[in-house]
């Protein structure tokens, strides 16, 4: 004999049908949106992974070019990195590396362009700070003290504050502003960890200005 629904089961079925007729369309579209978002996220993750893998190959090429001191290859690999994979960390790190190699190879203008791109492109505060510090050093190397100071304007991540203060001291020294230089070096010395080797160089700079790093100063100008 065919099974038949009792009254209670029939009532439950009617309630389900009523609920679905009223809310089924909303539920369906919500489910589509949720699963669509998941699919889009997975696709984006896959694209990001693929971009990073391809960018890493070009980063390796930058490294080899720097090792070989081949300025043309550095410039070409960096251009490809920026044009094709500019949003990746590999491109931003590659710009810093290539700029160092290009400067050593005598291509200061191309080094500057790479650093300016990195400073403006990256959203990583540390990478941006490194780019700004190197741009400041490059400007100082070119006897542009005001340009060097400009790159240090604004906040720096705490871990770069000592290096920024030290660079400001160098800028003041280039302008023969010894009092300001001494203050900047003292700030750098106080911020730099005592286990950091670079602190000794700051100490040498302070000693040259007549400052005893134990706290006493001969106040020489």
N, C-alpha and C positions, 0 to 999 in steps of 0.2 A: 504494500500500500504506500502511496506517495506520502511523504512527510508534509505535514501542514504546520504553519506557524500558529502558535497559540496567541491569544489576545495580547499578552504582555510583550512577546517578541515582535508582534506586528506594530504595537505602539512605539517600541524602540526604533524600529526600522523607519516608521513614519517621521519620528523626531530627527533621525539622521538625514533623511531626505530633505526635510524642511530646513535644517541647519545648512546643508550643503547648497540648496537652492538659493539661500540668502547670502552665505559667506564663501561659497566655493570659488567664485571668480577672484575674490580678493586673495584668498589663500593661495590659489594657483599662481597669480602674478607675483605674490610675495616670494613664493618658492623659486620662481624663475629668476627673480632679482637676486636672491641669495646665492643660488647655484651659479648664476651668471657672474656674480662678483667673485666667487671662488675660482671659476674658470679664468676670469680676467687676471686675478692675482697670480695664479699658477703660470699663466702665459707671460705675465710681466716678469716673474721670477726667472723663468726660462730665458727670456730675452736678456735680462740683466746678467745672468751667468754666461750666456753666449758672448755678450759684449765684453765682459771682463776677460774672458779667455782670449778673445781676439786681441784686446788691448794689451794683454800681458806679453804677447808675441812681439808687438811693436816696442814695448818697454824694454824687452830683452835686446832688441836691435839698437835702441838708444844706448844701453849699457855697453854693448860691444863697440859702438862708434866712439863713445867716450874713452873706452879703454884703448882704442886704436888712435885716438886723437884726430879723428876724421871729422872735421867741422861740417863738411857737406852732408855726410851721412847723418850726423846728429840733427842738422836742420831739417833734412828730408823726413827722417823718422818722426821727429817732433811734430812737423806739419801734418803728417798722416794721423798721428795720435790725436791732435787737436781737432782736425776736420772730421774724423770718423768716430772717435770715441771720447770726445771732449768732456762728457759728463762722468767719466769713470775716474776713480782715484789713481789708476795707472797713468792716465794722461796728465794729471796734476803733479804726481810725483816725477813723471818723466820730464815735465817742463823744468822742474827744479834741478834735476840731474843734468839735463842737456844744457841748461843755462850755465851751470858750473863748468862743464866741459867747453862750451863755446867761449866763455870768458878766458879760460886758460889757453884756448887756441887763438886768442886775439880778436874774436868776433864779439866785441862788447855790445854793439847795438843789437845783435840777434839775441844775445844773452839777456839783455834788458827787456826785449820784447817778450821773450819766453816767461820771464819772471812777472812782468806786468799781467800777462794772460793768466798765469797761475794765481796771482793775488786777487784778480777780479772774478775768476771762474770758480775757485774752490769754495765750498761751504764748510770745510774743515778748518776750525780756528787755528789749529797747530800748523797746518800747511800754509795757511794764509800768513801767519806770523813769520814763518821761515822765509817766505817770498818777500815780505816787507823788509825784514832785516837784511836780506841779501841785496835788495834794491837800494836800501840806504847805504850799504857798504859800497855798492857800485857807484852811486852818486858821489860818495866821499872820495873814492878813488879817482873820479873825474874832476875833483876840485869843486864840486857843487855842494857846498855845505847846507845851503837852504833847501835844496832838493832832497838831500839826505835826511834832514830833519822832518820834512813833509811826510816821508814814508813812515815815520814813527808816531805821527799824530794819532790820537784815538787810543782806545784801550787795547791792551795786549793780554793774552792768556797769562795767568799767574806764573806758569813755568817759564815764560819768556821775559818776564819783567826785568830780571837781572841783566840779561843780554841787551835789552832795550836801553836800560840806564847806562850800561857800559858804552854802547854806541853813541848815546847822547853826549857822554863825556868826550869821546873821540871827536865829535862834531864841534863841541866847544873848544877843544884844544886846537883844532884846525883854524879856528877864528881867534885864537890867542885869548880866550876867555877862561883864564885859569881858575878863578873862583868858582864859576859855574861848572867847570870840568871836574874840579875836586868834589863838589857836592854830588855830581852825577856818579862819579866813581865810588864815593862812599856809600851811596845808595845801592849801587850794583854789588859792592862787597858785602853789605849787610844782607842782601837778598840771596846771594849765591851760597849754596850749601858748602860747608867747610870741607867736604870730601871731594868736591869738584875741582879737578886740576886747573881749570881756567881761572879759578879764584886767585891763583898765584900771579897770573898776568895782571889782574886788576891791582893786586898788592904792589907790583912793580910800578905801575902807573901812579899809584898814590904816593909811593916812596919818592918818585921823581918830582912830585909836587910838594914834597916836604911833609907828608902825612904819615904819622906812626899808626899803623893799623890797630894797635892796642887801644887807641882812643886819643892819644896825644897828638898835637899838630904843631909844627913850627911856624904855621901861618905864612909861609913863603908865597910870594906872588911873582 
